[in-house]
Amino acid sequence: MIIHDHVTAPPHGEKFVLAENQKILLMPVGDVHYLSEGWPLHKFVGHMKWGMDHGAWFLGMGEYLDPLSASQRFLTNMLRDSAKKELSEFITGAVEDFYRLIEFTKGRWIGLLEGDHRWDFADGTTADQLLCSYLGCKFLGDAALIRITYPELHPKKKPRVHAEADCLVYAHHGVGSSRLSGGHLHRVEDLTKFVEADIYLMGHSHAKTSAPIDRQVVTPDGVHYHRTKVVARTGTWQKSYVSKRPQALTTPAVESRATYAEKAAYIPAAMGGIALGIGYEPIDGSEYMRPTIHFSV
């Protein structure tokens, strides 16, 4: 697991407030699947521009391109070196094309997680790491525990104070799925049993859903209060169903076949992403503070 600290900075642009005393607008972005069939270019770029206009920080949840799955990567091991080189050049070009679409977000990424669909270069680095180098952010591997802190509560010349106000975000690309909306959150909520955080994020299942969970705790100075945790799946930008007209009978049949989601009769994917407003507030009767977390889908 990657442990990462993120210190908030003054937002730029028009602030979009979801929580009282909000200090950061966090927008997870994952399961993008750039270059997949019917990919919603304008909708995705518009989403990223909206985030930039409202001072958001982005967190990559994995699968930004649509390269190879684990089983497909296994098959590429049997290819000749020249064929692997050609594939690597194609993937590099796709990363560069995708970066050009979101170049205006450079410097506003906390980091990028890795997903199941990835490409490994001959030197052991990956396409996701290459994208990190372009965006100027950290590579967060499979899972990350991110501490969001606020400079005004942690003066550099003093001991760290009010650490309870920090917001811990646990982010994992994701596992599991479900045919029902509520089922997508089961695996995310399981994380609350063995990882201590305030926000638990997963992608992978292409669902876009979230729920709050209140926990009763006691401050170091003995005040009983509740701390709200949030579990969420972070959506996708890959279409589940792509409609077509009947093709000419001389057209290869593959042009008329459904996506893998339609073949399996999956429910349509929840297109888009979520936004979380994170800040802090005083706890009544205590010298300590707690995070304020609100979310929007």
C-alpha positions as CSV (number, residue, x, y, z in Angstrom):
1,M,0.0,0.0,0.0
2,I,1.2,3.5,-0.9
3,I,1.1,6.0,2.0
4,H,0.7,9.6,0.7
5,D,0.2,13.0,2.3
6,H,-1.7,15.8,0.5
7,V,-1.7,19.3,2.0
8,T,-4.5,21.5,0.8
9,A,-3.8,24.7,-1.1
10,P,-6.1,27.7,-1.8
11,P,-8.6,26.7,-4.5
12,H,-8.5,28.5,-7.8
13,G,-11.6,29.4,-9.9
14,E,-15.1,29.6,-8.6
15,K,-15.4,27.4,-5.5
16,F,-18.0,24.6,-5.6
17,V,-19.0,24.0,-2.0
18,L,-20.5,20.7,-0.9
19,A,-19.5,20.9,2.8
20,E,-19.4,23.7,5.4
21,N,-15.8,24.8,6.0
22,Q,-14.8,22.9,2.8
23,K,-11.1,23.0,2.1
24,I,-10.8,20.7,-0.9
25,L,-13.0,19.5,-3.7
26,L,-11.9,15.9,-4.5
27,M,-12.9,14.3,-7.8
28,P,-12.0,10.6,-8.3
29,V,-11.5,9.8,-12.0
30,G,-11.3,6.1,-13.1
31,D,-12.3,3.4,-15.5
32,V,-12.0,6.0,-18.3
33,H,-11.2,3.4,-21.0
34,Y,-10.0,6.0,-23.5
35,L,-10.3,4.6,-27.1
36,S,-13.1,2.2,-26.2
37,E,-16.0,2.0,-28.6
38,G,-18.3,5.0,-28.3
39,W,-16.1,6.8,-25.8
40,P,-17.8,10.1,-24.7
41,L,-15.0,12.5,-25.6
42,H,-16.9,15.8,-25.1
43,K,-18.6,14.6,-21.9
44,F,-15.3,13.5,-20.3
45,V,-13.4,16.6,-21.3
46,G,-16.3,18.8,-20.1
47,H,-16.2,17.0,-16.7
48,M,-12.5,17.7,-16.3
49,K,-12.9,21.3,-17.3
50,W,-15.7,21.7,-14.7
51,G,-13.4,20.4,-12.1
52,M,-10.6,22.8,-13.0
53,D,-13.1,25.7,-13.0
54,H,-14.1,24.9,-9.5
55,G,-10.7,24.3,-7.9
56,A,-10.9,20.5,-7.8
57,W,-8.1,18.0,-7.0
58,F,-8.3,14.8,-9.0
59,L,-7.5,11.2,-7.9
60,G,-6.9,8.6,-10.5
61,M,-8.7,5.3,-9.9
62,G,-7.1,3.2,-12.6
63,E,-7.8,2.1,-16.2
64,Y,-7.3,5.4,-18.0
65,L,-6.8,3.7,-21.4
66,D,-8.3,0.5,-22.7
67,P,-5.2,-1.7,-23.2
68,L,-4.9,-5.3,-22.3
69,S,-6.5,-7.4,-19.5
70,A,-4.4,-9.8,-17.4
71,S,-5.3,-12.8,-19.7
72,Q,-4.5,-10.8,-22.8
73,R,-1.1,-9.6,-21.4
74,F,-0.3,-13.3,-20.8
75,L,-0.9,-14.0,-24.5
76,T,1.5,-11.2,-25.5
77,N,4.3,-13.0,-23.8
78,M,4.3,-15.4,-26.8
79,L,4.8,-12.6,-29.3
80,R,8.1,-11.8,-31.0
81,D,10.1,-8.9,-29.6
82,S,9.4,-6.9,-32.7
83,A,5.6,-7.3,-32.2
84,K,5.9,-6.3,-28.5
85,K,7.8,-3.2,-29.6
86,E,5.1,-2.2,-32.0
87,L,2.4,-2.6,-29.3
88,S,4.5,-0.6,-26.9
89,E,4.8,2.2,-29.5
90,F,1.0,2.2,-30.1
91,I,0.3,2.3,-26.3
92,T,2.8,5.2,-25.9
93,G,1.1,7.1,-28.6
94,A,-2.3,6.5,-27.0
95,V,-1.0,7.8,-23.6
96,E,0.3,10.9,-25.3
97,D,-3.0,11.5,-27.1
98,F,-4.9,11.0,-23.9
99,Y,-2.6,13.4,-22.0
100,R,-3.1,16.1,-24.7
101,L,-6.9,15.9,-24.0
102,I,-6.3,16.6,-20.2
103,E,-3.1,18.6,-20.3
104,F,-4.9,21.5,-18.7
105,T,-5.3,19.5,-15.5
106,K,-1.5,19.0,-15.0
107,G,-0.5,19.8,-11.4
108,R,-3.9,19.1,-10.0
109,W,-3.6,15.3,-9.5
110,I,-3.0,13.8,-6.1
111,G,-1.9,10.6,-7.9
112,L,-2.9,7.7,-10.1
113,L,-3.8,4.2,-9.1
114,E,-3.2,1.2,-11.3
115,G,-6.1,-0.9,-12.7
116,D,-6.5,-4.4,-14.1
117,H,-6.2,-3.1,-17.7
118,R,-2.7,-1.9,-18.1
119,W,0.4,-2.2,-20.3
120,D,3.9,-3.1,-19.1
121,F,6.9,-1.8,-21.1
122,A,10.0,-3.9,-21.6
123,D,11.9,-2.0,-18.8
124,G,9.2,-2.9,-16.2
125,T,7.5,0.5,-16.1
126,T,3.9,0.9,-17.2
127,A,1.7,3.1,-19.3
128,D,0.1,4.5,-16.1
129,Q,3.6,5.6,-14.8
130,L,4.2,7.3,-18.2
131,L,0.9,9.2,-17.7
132,C,2.0,10.1,-14.2
133,S,5.2,11.6,-15.6
134,Y,3.2,13.8,-18.0
135,L,0.7,14.9,-15.3
136,G,3.3,15.6,-12.7
137,C,1.9,13.3,-10.0
138,K,2.7,10.3,-7.9
139,F,2.1,6.7,-9.0
140,L,0.0,5.0,-6.3
141,G,0.1,1.4,-7.3
142,D,-2.8,-0.9,-6.4
143,A,-4.0,0.9,-3.3
144,A,-3.2,4.1,-1.4
145,L,-4.0,5.6,2.0
146,I,-3.9,9.4,1.6
147,R,-4.0,11.8,4.5
148,I,-5.5,15.2,3.6
149,T,-4.2,17.9,6.0
150,Y,-4.8,21.6,6.4
151,P,-1.8,24.0,6.8
152,E,-3.7,26.3,9.3
153,L,-4.2,23.3,11.7
154,H,-0.6,22.0,11.4
155,P,1.8,25.0,11.7
156,K,5.2,24.1,10.5
157,K,6.9,25.5,13.7
158,K,4.6,23.7,16.1
159,P,3.8,20.1,16.9
160,R,1.0,18.6,14.8
161,V,-2.3,19.5,16.4
162,H,-5.8,18.5,15.8
163,A,-4.8,15.4,13.8
164,E,-8.4,14.2,14.3
165,A,-9.4,16.8,11.7
166,D,-7.3,15.3,9.0
167,C,-9.3,13.3,6.4
168,L,-8.0,9.8,5.5
169,V,-8.9,8.5,2.1
170,Y,-8.4,4.9,1.2
171,A,-8.4,4.3,-2.5
172,H,-8.3,1.0,-4.3
173,H,-9.0,0.4,-8.0
174,G,-11.6,-2.1,-7.0
175,V,-12.7,-5.8,-7.0
176,G,-16.1,-7.5,-7.4
177,S,-19.3,-6.4,-8.9
178,S,-23.1,-6.8,-8.6
179,R,-26.3,-6.9,-10.6
180,L,-28.0,-4.6,-8.0
181,S,-27.0,-1.1,-7.2
182,G,-26.6,-1.6,-3.4
183,G,-24.4,-4.7,-4.0
184,H,-21.6,-2.7,-5.4
185,L,-21.0,-1.1,-2.0
186,H,-20.6,-4.4,-0.1
187,R,-17.0,-4.9,-1.0
188,V,-16.2,-1.3,-0.2
189,E,-17.9,-1.4,3.2
190,D,-15.9,-4.5,4.0
191,L,-12.8,-2.3,4.0
192,T,-14.1,-0.5,7.1
193,K,-13.4,-3.6,9.1
194,F,-9.7,-3.5,8.6
195,V,-8.6,-0.1,7.2
196,E,-9.1,3.0,9.3
197,A,-10.1,5.9,7.0
198,D,-12.9,8.5,6.5
199,I,-13.5,7.9,2.8
200,Y,-13.3,4.5,1.0
201,L,-13.1,4.6,-2.8
202,M,-13.3,1.9,-5.3
203,G,-13.8,1.8,-9.1
204,H,-13.7,-1.4,-11.3
205,S,-17.4,-2.3,-11.2
206,H,-18.4,0.7,-13.3
207,A,-21.1,1.7,-10.7
208,K,-21.4,5.2,-9.4
209,T,-22.9,5.0,-6.0
210,S,-22.1,6.1,-2.4
211,A,-23.4,6.0,1.1
212,P,-22.5,7.6,4.5
213,I,-21.8,5.6,7.7
214,D,-21.7,7.2,11.1
215,R,-19.3,5.9,13.7
216,Q,-19.5,6.8,17.4
217,V,-16.1,7.8,18.9
218,V,-14.7,9.8,21.8
219,T,-12.2,12.7,21.5
220,P,-8.9,12.7,23.4
221,D,-10.5,15.1,25.8
222,G,-13.4,12.8,26.5
223,V,-16.3,14.2,24.3
224,H,-18.6,11.7,22.7
225,Y,-19.3,12.5,19.0
226,H,-20.0,10.8,15.7
227,R,-17.6,10.7,12.7
228,T,-19.1,10.3,9.3
229,K,-17.4,7.9,6.9
230,V,-18.2,7.6,3.2
231,V,-18.0,4.5,1.0
232,A,-18.3,4.9,-2.8
233,R,-17.8,3.4,-6.2
234,T,-16.5,6.0,-8.6
235,G,-18.2,5.4,-11.9
236,T,-16.9,4.9,-15.5
237,W,-16.5,6.6,-18.8
238,Q,-17.0,3.4,-20.9
239,K,-20.3,2.8,-22.5
240,S,-22.0,-0.5,-21.7
241,Y,-24.4,-0.3,-24.7
242,V,-23.5,1.1,-28.1
243,S,-26.4,1.2,-30.6
244,K,-26.0,0.6,-34.3
245,R,-28.1,0.2,-37.4
246,P,-28.2,-3.1,-39.2
247,Q,-25.0,-3.5,-41.2
248,A,-24.7,-4.6,-44.8
249,L,-24.4,-8.4,-45.1
250,T,-21.0,-8.0,-46.7
251,T,-19.8,-6.2,-43.5
252,P,-17.7,-8.3,-41.1
253,A,-20.0,-9.6,-38.4
254,V,-17.8,-8.2,-35.6
255,E,-19.1,-4.7,-36.6
256,S,-22.6,-5.8,-35.4
257,R,-21.7,-7.6,-32.2
258,A,-22.4,-6.2,-28.8
259,T,-20.0,-5.0,-26.1
260,Y,-19.0,-7.5,-23.5
261,A,-21.4,-5.8,-21.1
262,E,-24.4,-6.2,-23.4
263,K,-23.5,-9.8,-24.2
264,A,-23.6,-10.6,-20.5
265,A,-26.8,-8.5,-20.0
266,Y,-25.2,-6.2,-17.4
267,I,-27.1,-3.2,-16.3
268,P,-25.9,0.0,-18.1
269,A,-22.8,1.6,-16.6
270,A,-23.1,4.7,-14.5
271,M,-21.3,7.2,-16.7
272,G,-19.4,10.0,-15.1
273,G,-17.7,10.5,-11.7
274,I,-18.4,11.7,-8.2
275,A,-17.3,14.8,-6.3
276,L,-16.5,15.0,-2.5
277,G,-16.3,18.2,-0.5
278,I,-13.9,17.8,2.4
279,G,-13.1,20.2,5.3
280,Y,-13.3,20.2,9.1
281,E,-15.5,21.6,11.9
282,P,-15.3,22.0,15.7
283,I,-16.8,19.3,17.9
284,D,-19.2,20.7,20.4
285,G,-17.7,20.8,23.9
286,S,-14.3,19.7,22.7
287,E,-11.0,21.3,21.7
288,Y,-10.8,18.9,18.8
289,M,-12.2,18.9,15.3
290,R,-13.6,16.4,12.9
291,P,-13.7,16.1,9.1
292,T,-16.8,17.3,7.2
293,I,-17.5,15.2,4.2
294,H,-20.3,15.6,1.6
295,F,-20.6,14.0,-1.7
296,S,-22.4,14.4,-5.0
297,V,-23.0,11.9,-7.8
